Amino acid sequence: MKCGQVVLVNYPFTDHSGSKVRPALVVSSDYFNKRGDFIVVPISAQENPNDDYVFPLDSAEPYFAATLLKPASRCVRWSKLMTISRSVVHSRLGHMPEPQLGQIRKAIRSIFE
């Protein structure tokens, strides 16, 4: 997997009540990803205007086409980091271009500062 790749993964609910196949964004470095595990954040169609921990997506913007996401995808939930194995990837979609990927990774780093 490459940093910035959009993938479909079996993503568990945070309360462990189940899971669904959802799009996710690989945010870990290519060097880290060589291990076979990598870090992703979910991509969601659910919007919450009071959630400060999302990166909004706009299907009308030129960058969006590179992601190969459905137009209903509304945001990257960058505060919900998860390490997953390559084996739970159902398929690869597109990629998140710069500078959007850079903004998302910067937001993730802010969690630890």
Secondary structure per residue as TSV (DSSP state, phi and psi in degrees):
chain	resnum	aa	ss	phi	psi
A	1	M	-	360.0	149.6
A	2	K	-	-114.6	146.3
A	3	C	T	-58.9	133.1
A	4	G	T	95.4	-8.8
A	5	Q	E	-72.6	139.5
A	6	V	E	-99.2	127.6
A	7	V	E	-131.1	159.2
A	8	L	E	-100.3	124.6
A	9	V	E	-133.3	158.0
A	10	N	E	-79.2	98.1
A	11	Y	E	-99.8	121.0
A	12	P	E	-77.0	151.6
A	13	F	-	-71.0	148.9
A	14	T	T	-65.2	-22.4
A	15	D	T	-90.8	5.7
A	16	H	S	63.0	21.8
A	17	S	S	-82.0	-7.8
A	18	G	-	165.9	-164.4
A	19	S	E	-157.1	165.2
A	20	K	E	-143.8	155.2
A	21	V	E	-76.7	121.5
A	22	R	E	-137.9	156.3
A	23	P	E	-74.6	147.7
A	24	A	E	-145.5	158.7
A	25	L	E	-111.8	127.2
A	26	V	E	-75.7	122.6
A	27	V	-	-116.8	-9.3
A	28	S	S	-78.7	157.9
A	29	S	-	-68.5	155.7
A	30	D	H	-59.7	-34.7
A	31	Y	H	-63.3	-47.0
A	32	F	H	-61.6	-39.6
A	33	N	H	-67.4	-16.2
A	34	K	T	-63.3	-20.1
A	35	R	T	-68.9	-20.6
A	36	G	S	107.4	-22.2
A	37	D	E	-105.2	154.9
A	38	F	E	-152.1	165.8
A	39	I	E	-105.2	131.2
A	40	V	E	-126.6	162.1
A	41	V	E	-128.3	145.1
A	42	P	E	-75.0	153.2
A	43	I	E	-112.9	131.5
A	44	S	E	-128.5	154.1
A	45	A	S	-92.5	-12.2
A	46	Q	-	-83.1	123.9
A	47	E	-	-103.5	142.5
A	48	N	-	-136.1	104.7
A	49	P	T	-62.1	-16.4
A	50	N	T	-93.5	1.6
A	51	D	-	-92.2	112.1
A	52	D	S	-82.0	-3.3
A	53	Y	S	-108.2	40.3
A	54	V	-	-132.3	151.7
A	55	F	E	-107.1	116.0
A	56	P	E	-70.4	143.4
A	57	L	-	-111.4	144.3
A	58	D	-	-129.9	109.6
A	59	S	T	-65.2	-14.4
A	60	A	T	-83.4	-14.5
A	61	E	S	-77.7	146.7
A	62	P	G	-58.4	-34.5
A	63	Y	G	-64.2	-28.2
A	64	F	G	-60.5	-35.1
A	65	A	G	-58.7	-33.6
A	66	A	G	-67.3	-21.6
A	67	T	G	-76.7	-23.3
A	68	L	T	59.5	25.1
A	69	L	-	-81.8	159.2
A	70	K	-	-70.5	148.3
A	71	P	T	-58.7	-21.1
A	72	A	T	-70.8	-14.6
A	73	S	-	-65.6	122.4
A	74	R	-	-110.4	-26.7
A	75	C	E	-160.6	157.4
A	76	V	E	-102.0	121.3
A	77	R	-	-89.4	82.0
A	78	W	T	-71.2	-9.5
A	79	S	T	-89.4	-2.4
A	80	K	-	-107.6	65.9
A	81	L	-	-69.6	142.2
A	82	M	E	-147.9	134.2
A	83	T	E	-91.3	127.9
A	84	I	E	-131.6	161.2
A	85	S	E	-89.9	150.9
A	86	R	G	-55.1	-27.2
A	87	S	G	-68.7	-17.6
A	88	V	G	-94.6	4.2
A	89	V	E	-80.7	122.4
A	90	H	E	-82.2	-42.0
A	91	S	E	-164.0	163.4
A	92	R	E	-102.6	138.0
A	93	L	E	-104.6	-123.5
A	94	G	E	-101.6	-142.3
A	95	H	E	-143.5	155.6
A	96	M	-	-92.2	116.5
A	97	P	-	-73.0	162.6
A	98	E	T	-77.1	147.8
A	99	P	T	-89.5	-0.2
A	100	Q	H	-59.8	-44.5
A	101	L	H	-61.1	-42.3
A	102	G	H	-61.7	-39.7
A	103	Q	H	-65.7	-40.3
A	104	I	H	-66.4	-45.6
A	105	R	H	-65.1	-35.6
A	106	K	H	-64.5	-41.5
A	107	A	H	-62.3	-41.0
A	108	I	H	-62.1	-44.3
A	109	R	H	-59.7	-30.2
A	110	S	H	-65.7	-21.5
A	111	I	T	-60.9	-32.2
A	112	F	T	-99.0	3.7
A	113	E	-	-101.7	360.0
